[in-house]
């Protein structure tokens, strides 16, 4: 049953990916970033779906490492996605050199920390939760880079809501932040977290479609 849920998530991400290629105009760097996020989410879900079949085998252990590489290597750039979206919406803060430099510095530090903690120090062990076997990190330290990124983009997304009247980016960011924070330590938290990713990436795609269709505001 749990494997079926992850396969459904996997197919939804593939559907979102296919849909992204129907967007009007030349694909922006933001859209290619979202496509890379979708690839990572789809891969994560398909690996989780095949957990009961693969746990204990060498091939499955090897195939699980890219899950963490994609997560730690891609997600920090969400800050730059938000900065670019602010710029497109004509938000003055996005044109402030100090603020933009802080966003780039934060992205670099989050990427370095994520790659160090979630990839370089990664150790995996099998675990069975809700009668579903999977591989998890032995570390009890939460993904601090991901949490910090989620916190930072909330006010950035809120500024887009205020300036452009577009609330979806903010509500999607708030939803995944609150859901992950409230369910992360529950046995079924990994299922809720991946469902939140489906909602979140959908909000980001719709936001990007809105930004592509709307010329830069002044």
N, C-alpha and C positions, 0 to 999 in steps of 0.2 A: 504494500500500500504506500509506504513512504517513498519507495523507488519510483512509483508511478507519479507521485507529486513532483519529484525532481525532473522526471522526463517531461512533464507538462511545462514546467518552468523553462526547460531547455528549448522546447519547441516554440514557446512564446518569445524567447530571446531571438531565436532564428527568424521568427516572423517580424519582430521589430527591426532586425538587421535588414531583411529584405525590404521592408517598408521605407527605411531610411534612404534607399536608392531611388525612391520615387519623388523625393523632395525637389522642388524647383531650383533652377540655377546651378551654379558651380558649387560643389561641396566645400564648405568652409573648414578650417582646421578644427573648429569646435565639433563639427559633425563627424570628422574622422576620429576625433577623440572618443566620441560617444560610440562609434562603431567598434573601436578597440575595447571599450568597456563591455559592450555586448558580447564580443568574442570571449572575454574573460569570464563573464557571468555564465554564458552558455557552457563553456568548458567546465566551470566549477560544478554546475548542476549535473552534467552528464557523468562526471567522475563520482559525484555523490550517489547518483542513481545506480551505478554499477558497483557500489561499495560491497554489498553482500556477496557478489560474485568474485570480486577481486582481492578483498582483504586477505593477507597472508601470502600473496604472490609477489614476486619481484617486479613484474611488469606494472602492477598496479601501484606499488610504492613509487616507482620511477615516474609514472604518469601523474602522480599527485603533486609533485614539486612545482610544475608550471602553474597550478592553481594559486599558489602563494606568491610566485614571481609576478604573475599578472596583477594580482591584487595590490601588492606593495609597490609595483613599478608603474602602475597606471593611475590609481586613485588620487595620489597627491596632486595631479595636474587638474583636478576638479577646481582648484582655486583659480587657475589661469582661465578655465572655462568661464567661471563667474566673472572674472575681471574683464574678459572680452565681451561678455554679455552686457556688463555695465557700460562699457565703452560704446557699444552699439546703441544702447538706450540713452546715450547722451548724459550720463551721470558724471558730474564734475570731478568727483573723487577719483574716478577711473583714469583721469588725465593728470592727476597729481603724481609727479615723478617719485616722490618719497613713498607714497602709498603703493604704487605699482612695483617699486623696488622691494618693498616689504613682502608683497605677494610672491614675487619671484624667489626671494630669499627663503620664505616659509616653505614654498614648494620644494626647493632644493633640500632643505633640512628634513622635511617630512619624507622625501624620497630616500635620502641617505639612511635615516633612522629605520624606515620600513624595510629597506633592503637588508640592513644589518640585523634587525631583530626578527623579522618575519621570514627571511631567506637564509642569510649566512648562519644564524644560530638555530635554524629550524631543525627540529627533531620530531618525527611522527611516530605515533603509536596507534594501534587499533582500539576502537571503542564501540560498544554496542549500546545504542540508545533507542528506545521504542522499538526494539527488535530489529533495528537497522544498523548494520555494521558499516563503519567508515574509518578513515584515518584522520587524526586530529593532532595538533601541535601539543607537545608535552608542557609548554610554557603556560603559566597561569597569568602572565601579564597581558592585559587587554591590548588591542591594537591602538596604541596611543596616537600614532600618526593619523590613522583614520578618524579617530574621535576628534582630534584637534582640527582636522580638515572640515569635518561636518559642522563643528562649532563656528569656524571662521566664515563659511559660506552662508550661514543663516542671515547675518546682517547684510551681506552683499546681495543675497536674493531678495531680502526685504526692501532694499533700496530700489531694486528693479520694479517691485510691486508699486512702490510710492511714485516713482518717476514715470513708468510706462503703463501703470494700471494692469500689470500682468502678475497675478499672485501664484501661478502654478509652480514655478521654480521654488518659491519659499515654502509652500505647503508640502511639496514633495520632499524637500530637505528636512523640514520639521517632522514629517511623518516617519521617515526612516531613522532619524536621530532618536525620537521618543520610543519607537517600537523596539529598536535594537537595545536601547538603554534599559527598557523595562522587561525584556524577555531574554537578554543575553545569558543569564545564569539559570534559565529554566531548561529542563531536559529537552523540550521541543523548541528551544530558542533558535536552533540552526534552521529549522523549517520556517519559522516566522521571519527570520532575518532574510532568507532568500526570497520569500514572498514580498517583503518590503522592497527588495531590490527591483522586483518586477514593476512595482508601482513607481518607484523613484526614477528608473531609467525611462519609463513611459512619460513621466512629467518632463524629464530633460529633453527627450526627443520632440515632444509637442512644443516646448519652449524654443528649441532650436528652429523648428519649422516656423514658428511665429517670428523669430528674429530674422530669418532669411527673407521672409515675405515683407518685413517692415524695414524701410530704409532707415539709415542712422538718423537719430533725433539730434537736434541742436538746441 
